[in-house]
Amino acid sequence: MSKTINQQFTIESDPNKHVVFAFVLMDDWWGYNIGRSVDDLFDAIRPRFLERFSIDIRAMGIGWWDSGPHHTGAGLQVSDLDMEGLLNRAISEAGQRLELVSHNYKWDNYRDFYTGRGKFLGTKNYVGRTSRYNHGYDILVAFTGLAANHYGIAGEPYYSSALVTGYSLTSGHSVNYLGEADEWLQHEISHLFRADDNYGSEDVMDYQSFWGLWNWTWNLDPIRQWKTKSYNQMIEHVANFNGRLTYG
């Protein structure tokens, strides 16, 4: 895999779009317990980010990761780790998969993800630690089919990393219940652009809407939106990912 990652590539993009490159990890349990492909999830959310923010999220690398110790409970495979522990494991696994030499072979999660790629330096490097240290990837997204104490985790202190699980022990529902795995992915990635959880906004960041999903009709369109508060929080950061990227 490293031979492919380390090859030089140039990607030309629309200057009016904010291109975000995602490195994606998926464990065996996601395929076994969830069944919905990661490609399908990104295909589902990509037009939403494009239409609202001109954010073009591209899953350029998809790899496998070992989500760690687990046990069987109530017919489920349950992680022995909480969400924070799972994401930290994914961060470590991403560094190994990418053969990173910085930050102790772990995915670099420093704050200056929010400075974006910035100005071109020398022949290869961009300002912004994620682009410079993570082989050009901007965000890390990990998926596990193990049940855990929540559906996902992202945002501070992880800055550029997000995790989506297949089954929440808190709610007792699988992300496949209404096919809302893509809504949770949209929710967690929105955190990486500083959108906060809230109650009552009736959008993708609204906890009240998500926990009430199972009382809704089959129309999920209302929670695929970003209302004013969420939009304003995110729009400050989208311009960090502009134009052309060359990495070698």
Secondary structure in CASP SS format (residue, H / E / C, confidence):
PFRMAT SS
TARGET T0000
AUTHOR 0000-0000-0000
METHOD secondary structure of the structure
MODEL  1
M C 1.00
S H 1.00
K H 1.00
T H 1.00
I H 1.00
N C 1.00
Q C 1.00
Q C 1.00
F E 1.00
T E 1.00
I E 1.00
E C 1.00
S C 1.00
D C 1.00
P C 1.00
N C 1.00
K C 1.00
H E 1.00
V E 1.00
V E 1.00
F E 1.00
A E 1.00
F E 1.00
V E 1.00
L E 1.00
M E 1.00
D C 1.00
D H 1.00
W H 1.00
W H 1.00
G H 1.00
Y H 1.00
N H 1.00
I H 1.00
G C 1.00
R C 1.00
S C 1.00
V H 1.00
D H 1.00
D H 1.00
L H 1.00
F H 1.00
D H 1.00
A H 1.00
I H 1.00
R H 1.00
P H 1.00
R H 1.00
F H 1.00
L H 1.00
E H 1.00
R H 1.00
F H 1.00
S C 1.00
I E 1.00
D E 1.00
I E 1.00
R E 1.00
A E 1.00
M E 1.00
G E 1.00
I E 1.00
G E 1.00
W E 1.00
W C 1.00
D C 1.00
S C 1.00
G C 1.00
P C 1.00
H E 1.00
H E 1.00
T E 1.00
G E 1.00
A C 1.00
G C 1.00
L E 1.00
Q E 1.00
V E 1.00
S E 1.00
D C 1.00
L C 1.00
D C 1.00
M H 1.00
E H 1.00
G H 1.00
L H 1.00
L H 1.00
N H 1.00
R H 1.00
A H 1.00
I H 1.00
S H 1.00
E H 1.00
A H 1.00
G H 1.00
Q H 1.00
R H 1.00
L H 1.00
E C 1.00
L C 1.00
V C 1.00
S C 1.00
H H 1.00
N H 1.00
Y H 1.00
K C 1.00
W C 1.00
D C 1.00
N C 1.00
Y C 1.00
R H 1.00
D H 1.00
F H 1.00
Y H 1.00
T H 1.00
G C 1.00
R C 1.00
G C 1.00
K C 1.00
F E 1.00
L E 1.00
G C 1.00
T C 1.00
K C 1.00
N E 1.00
Y E 1.00
V C 1.00
G C 1.00
R H 1.00
T H 1.00
S H 1.00
R H 1.00
Y H 1.00
N C 1.00
H C 1.00
G C 1.00
Y C 1.00
D C 1.00
I E 1.00
L E 1.00
V E 1.00
A E 1.00
F E 1.00
T E 1.00
G E 1.00
L E 1.00
A E 1.00
A E 1.00
N C 1.00
H C 1.00
Y C 1.00
G E 1.00
I E 1.00
A E 1.00
G C 1.00
E C 1.00
P C 1.00
Y C 1.00
Y C 1.00
S C 1.00
S E 1.00
A E 1.00
L E 1.00
V E 1.00
T E 1.00
G E 1.00
Y E 1.00
S E 1.00
L C 1.00
T C 1.00
S C 1.00
G C 1.00
H E 1.00
S E 1.00
V C 1.00
N C 1.00
Y C 1.00
L C 1.00
G C 1.00
E C 1.00
A H 1.00
D H 1.00
E H 1.00
W H 1.00
L H 1.00
Q H 1.00
H H 1.00
E H 1.00
I H 1.00
S H 1.00
H H 1.00
L H 1.00
F C 1.00
R C 1.00
A C 1.00
D C 1.00
D C 1.00
N E 1.00
Y C 1.00
G C 1.00
S C 1.00
E C 1.00
D C 1.00
V C 1.00
M C 1.00
D E 1.00
Y H 1.00
Q H 1.00
S H 1.00
F H 1.00
W H 1.00
G C 1.00
L H 1.00
W H 1.00
N H 1.00
W C 1.00
T C 1.00
W C 1.00
N C 1.00
L C 1.00
D H 1.00
P H 1.00
I H 1.00
R H 1.00
Q C 1.00
W C 1.00
K C 1.00
T H 1.00
K H 1.00
S H 1.00
Y H 1.00
N H 1.00
Q H 1.00
M H 1.00
I H 1.00
E C 1.00
H C 1.00
V H 1.00
A H 1.00
N H 1.00
F C 1.00
N E 1.00
G C 1.00
R C 1.00
L E 1.00
T E 1.00
Y E 1.00
G C 1.00
END
